Amino acid sequence: MQEKYKDLVKMLKGLADETRLKIMKMLSSGELCACKILEEFDITQPTLSYHMKILTDCGLVNARREGAWMKYTINDENLEKLKEIF
């Protein structure tokens, strides 16, 4: 059970940023390319990569490479685990 809480804390920390919350909202509509996410923000590509790394490392977002592009989706399984505590 303790390990479960550690994972949940990681996810909550991953959401503890306005930009990442907006990215999660955007991804709730389905898979998006990093280029489409970047269009919605006044940030650089490296800054977006930083935020996406946090979201993928904490398990809230899945990433896959398609050619030169990165595509992102919400990890529904982990999002459900997070919802369960509320």
Biotite code that builds the C-alpha atoms (Angstrom):
import biotite.structure as struc

atoms = struc.array([
    struc.Atom([0.000, 0.000, 0.000], chain_id="A", res_id=1, res_name="MET", atom_name="CA", element="C"),
    struc.Atom([2.867, 2.389, 0.798], chain_id="A", res_id=2, res_name="GLN", atom_name="CA", element="C"),
    struc.Atom([4.233, 1.992, -2.746], chain_id="A", res_id=3, res_name="GLU", atom_name="CA", element="C"),
    struc.Atom([0.809, 2.915, -4.142], chain_id="A", res_id=4, res_name="LYS", atom_name="CA", element="C"),
    struc.Atom([0.883, 6.190, -2.225], chain_id="A", res_id=5, res_name="TYR", atom_name="CA", element="C"),
    struc.Atom([4.374, 6.977, -3.503], chain_id="A", res_id=6, res_name="LYS", atom_name="CA", element="C"),
    struc.Atom([3.136, 6.573, -7.080], chain_id="A", res_id=7, res_name="ASP", atom_name="CA", element="C"),
    struc.Atom([0.105, 8.762, -6.393], chain_id="A", res_id=8, res_name="LEU", atom_name="CA", element="C"),
    struc.Atom([2.291, 11.485, -4.876], chain_id="A", res_id=9, res_name="VAL", atom_name="CA", element="C"),
    struc.Atom([4.454, 11.457, -8.032], chain_id="A", res_id=10, res_name="LYS", atom_name="CA", element="C"),
    struc.Atom([1.350, 11.937, -10.175], chain_id="A", res_id=11, res_name="MET", atom_name="CA", element="C"),
    struc.Atom([0.038, 14.757, -7.985], chain_id="A", res_id=12, res_name="LEU", atom_name="CA", element="C"),
    struc.Atom([3.410, 16.499, -8.146], chain_id="A", res_id=13, res_name="LYS", atom_name="CA", element="C"),
    struc.Atom([3.318, 16.082, -11.926], chain_id="A", res_id=14, res_name="GLY", atom_name="CA", element="C"),
    struc.Atom([0.027, 17.969, -12.006], chain_id="A", res_id=15, res_name="LEU", atom_name="CA", element="C"),
    struc.Atom([1.253, 20.739, -9.708], chain_id="A", res_id=16, res_name="ALA", atom_name="CA", element="C"),
    struc.Atom([1.914, 23.182, -12.538], chain_id="A", res_id=17, res_name="ASP", atom_name="CA", element="C"),
    struc.Atom([-0.442, 25.354, -14.596], chain_id="A", res_id=18, res_name="GLU", atom_name="CA", element="C"),
    struc.Atom([1.172, 24.384, -17.911], chain_id="A", res_id=19, res_name="THR", atom_name="CA", element="C"),
    struc.Atom([0.992, 20.661, -17.179], chain_id="A", res_id=20, res_name="ARG", atom_name="CA", element="C"),
    struc.Atom([-2.630, 20.930, -16.084], chain_id="A", res_id=21, res_name="LEU", atom_name="CA", element="C"),
    struc.Atom([-3.469, 22.634, -19.375], chain_id="A", res_id=22, res_name="LYS", atom_name="CA", element="C"),
    struc.Atom([-1.587, 19.928, -21.303], chain_id="A", res_id=23, res_name="ILE", atom_name="CA", element="C"),
    struc.Atom([-3.618, 17.253, -19.500], chain_id="A", res_id=24, res_name="MET", atom_name="CA", element="C"),
    struc.Atom([-6.828, 19.075, -20.409], chain_id="A", res_id=25, res_name="LYS", atom_name="CA", element="C"),
    struc.Atom([-5.703, 19.231, -24.051], chain_id="A", res_id=26, res_name="MET", atom_name="CA", element="C"),
    struc.Atom([-4.874, 15.516, -24.061], chain_id="A", res_id=27, res_name="LEU", atom_name="CA", element="C"),
    struc.Atom([-8.285, 14.665, -22.639], chain_id="A", res_id=28, res_name="SER", atom_name="CA", element="C"),
    struc.Atom([-9.591, 15.142, -26.201], chain_id="A", res_id=29, res_name="SER", atom_name="CA", element="C"),
    struc.Atom([-7.219, 12.480, -27.563], chain_id="A", res_id=30, res_name="GLY", atom_name="CA", element="C"),
    struc.Atom([-3.706, 11.991, -28.883], chain_id="A", res_id=31, res_name="GLU", atom_name="CA", element="C"),
    struc.Atom([-1.742, 15.112, -29.768], chain_id="A", res_id=32, res_name="LEU", atom_name="CA", element="C"),
    struc.Atom([1.561, 15.778, -31.455], chain_id="A", res_id=33, res_name="CYS", atom_name="CA", element="C"),
    struc.Atom([4.062, 17.857, -29.507], chain_id="A", res_id=34, res_name="ALA", atom_name="CA", element="C"),
    struc.Atom([3.861, 20.477, -32.251], chain_id="A", res_id=35, res_name="CYS", atom_name="CA", element="C"),
    struc.Atom([0.109, 20.938, -31.631], chain_id="A", res_id=36, res_name="LYS", atom_name="CA", element="C"),
    struc.Atom([0.632, 21.240, -27.888], chain_id="A", res_id=37, res_name="ILE", atom_name="CA", element="C"),
    struc.Atom([3.411, 23.779, -28.421], chain_id="A", res_id=38, res_name="LEU", atom_name="CA", element="C"),
    struc.Atom([1.104, 25.987, -30.514], chain_id="A", res_id=39, res_name="GLU", atom_name="CA", element="C"),
    struc.Atom([-1.036, 26.659, -27.432], chain_id="A", res_id=40, res_name="GLU", atom_name="CA", element="C"),
    struc.Atom([1.785, 28.015, -25.293], chain_id="A", res_id=41, res_name="PHE", atom_name="CA", element="C"),
    struc.Atom([4.298, 30.837, -25.360], chain_id="A", res_id=42, res_name="ASP", atom_name="CA", element="C"),
    struc.Atom([7.173, 28.516, -24.466], chain_id="A", res_id=43, res_name="ILE", atom_name="CA", element="C"),
    struc.Atom([10.127, 26.985, -26.283], chain_id="A", res_id=44, res_name="THR", atom_name="CA", element="C"),
    struc.Atom([10.309, 23.391, -27.485], chain_id="A", res_id=45, res_name="GLN", atom_name="CA", element="C"),
    struc.Atom([12.875, 22.469, -24.783], chain_id="A", res_id=46, res_name="PRO", atom_name="CA", element="C"),
    struc.Atom([10.508, 23.827, -22.121], chain_id="A", res_id=47, res_name="THR", atom_name="CA", element="C"),
    struc.Atom([7.666, 21.731, -23.530], chain_id="A", res_id=48, res_name="LEU", atom_name="CA", element="C"),
    struc.Atom([9.961, 18.690, -23.519], chain_id="A", res_id=49, res_name="SER", atom_name="CA", element="C"),
    struc.Atom([10.709, 19.346, -19.840], chain_id="A", res_id=50, res_name="TYR", atom_name="CA", element="C"),
    struc.Atom([6.990, 19.393, -18.981], chain_id="A", res_id=51, res_name="HIS", atom_name="CA", element="C"),
    struc.Atom([6.264, 16.306, -21.077], chain_id="A", res_id=52, res_name="MET", atom_name="CA", element="C"),
    struc.Atom([9.118, 14.408, -19.407], chain_id="A", res_id=53, res_name="LYS", atom_name="CA", element="C"),
    struc.Atom([7.607, 15.141, -16.011], chain_id="A", res_id=54, res_name="ILE", atom_name="CA", element="C"),
    struc.Atom([4.167, 13.971, -17.167], chain_id="A", res_id=55, res_name="LEU", atom_name="CA", element="C"),
    struc.Atom([5.541, 10.790, -18.735], chain_id="A", res_id=56, res_name="THR", atom_name="CA", element="C"),
    struc.Atom([7.919, 9.997, -15.851], chain_id="A", res_id=57, res_name="ASP", atom_name="CA", element="C"),
    struc.Atom([5.120, 10.248, -13.287], chain_id="A", res_id=58, res_name="CYS", atom_name="CA", element="C"),
    struc.Atom([2.988, 7.928, -15.419], chain_id="A", res_id=59, res_name="GLY", atom_name="CA", element="C"),
    struc.Atom([0.148, 10.265, -16.388], chain_id="A", res_id=60, res_name="LEU", atom_name="CA", element="C"),
    struc.Atom([1.066, 10.512, -20.077], chain_id="A", res_id=61, res_name="VAL", atom_name="CA", element="C"),
    struc.Atom([2.194, 7.961, -22.663], chain_id="A", res_id=62, res_name="ASN", atom_name="CA", element="C"),
    struc.Atom([4.612, 9.028, -25.397], chain_id="A", res_id=63, res_name="ALA", atom_name="CA", element="C"),
    struc.Atom([5.346, 7.404, -28.732], chain_id="A", res_id=64, res_name="ARG", atom_name="CA", element="C"),
    struc.Atom([7.558, 8.438, -31.588], chain_id="A", res_id=65, res_name="ARG", atom_name="CA", element="C"),
    struc.Atom([6.082, 8.651, -35.068], chain_id="A", res_id=66, res_name="GLU", atom_name="CA", element="C"),
    struc.Atom([8.864, 9.554, -37.469], chain_id="A", res_id=67, res_name="GLY", atom_name="CA", element="C"),
    struc.Atom([10.325, 12.858, -36.308], chain_id="A", res_id=68, res_name="ALA", atom_name="CA", element="C"),
    struc.Atom([7.321, 13.641, -34.091], chain_id="A", res_id=69, res_name="TRP", atom_name="CA", element="C"),
    struc.Atom([6.383, 12.715, -30.548], chain_id="A", res_id=70, res_name="MET", atom_name="CA", element="C"),
    struc.Atom([2.735, 11.889, -29.933], chain_id="A", res_id=71, res_name="LYS", atom_name="CA", element="C"),
    struc.Atom([1.191, 11.979, -26.478], chain_id="A", res_id=72, res_name="TYR", atom_name="CA", element="C"),
    struc.Atom([-1.872, 10.432, -24.863], chain_id="A", res_id=73, res_name="THR", atom_name="CA", element="C"),
    struc.Atom([-3.215, 10.244, -21.338], chain_id="A", res_id=74, res_name="ILE", atom_name="CA", element="C"),
    struc.Atom([-2.368, 7.041, -19.481], chain_id="A", res_id=75, res_name="ASN", atom_name="CA", element="C"),
    struc.Atom([-5.965, 6.127, -18.618], chain_id="A", res_id=76, res_name="ASP", atom_name="CA", element="C"),
    struc.Atom([-4.993, 3.340, -16.229], chain_id="A", res_id=77, res_name="GLU", atom_name="CA", element="C"),
    struc.Atom([-2.918, 5.619, -14.009], chain_id="A", res_id=78, res_name="ASN", atom_name="CA", element="C"),
    struc.Atom([-5.417, 8.455, -14.246], chain_id="A", res_id=79, res_name="LEU", atom_name="CA", element="C"),
    struc.Atom([-8.070, 6.068, -12.897], chain_id="A", res_id=80, res_name="GLU", atom_name="CA", element="C"),
    struc.Atom([-5.793, 5.158, -9.976], chain_id="A", res_id=81, res_name="LYS", atom_name="CA", element="C"),
    struc.Atom([-5.463, 8.844, -9.182], chain_id="A", res_id=82, res_name="LEU", atom_name="CA", element="C"),
    struc.Atom([-9.229, 9.382, -9.399], chain_id="A", res_id=83, res_name="LYS", atom_name="CA", element="C"),
    struc.Atom([-9.840, 6.507, -6.971], chain_id="A", res_id=84, res_name="GLU", atom_name="CA", element="C"),
    struc.Atom([-8.266, 8.365, -4.057], chain_id="A", res_id=85, res_name="ILE", atom_name="CA", element="C"),
    struc.Atom([-10.790, 11.185, -4.453], chain_id="A", res_id=86, res_name="PHE", atom_name="CA", element="C"),
])
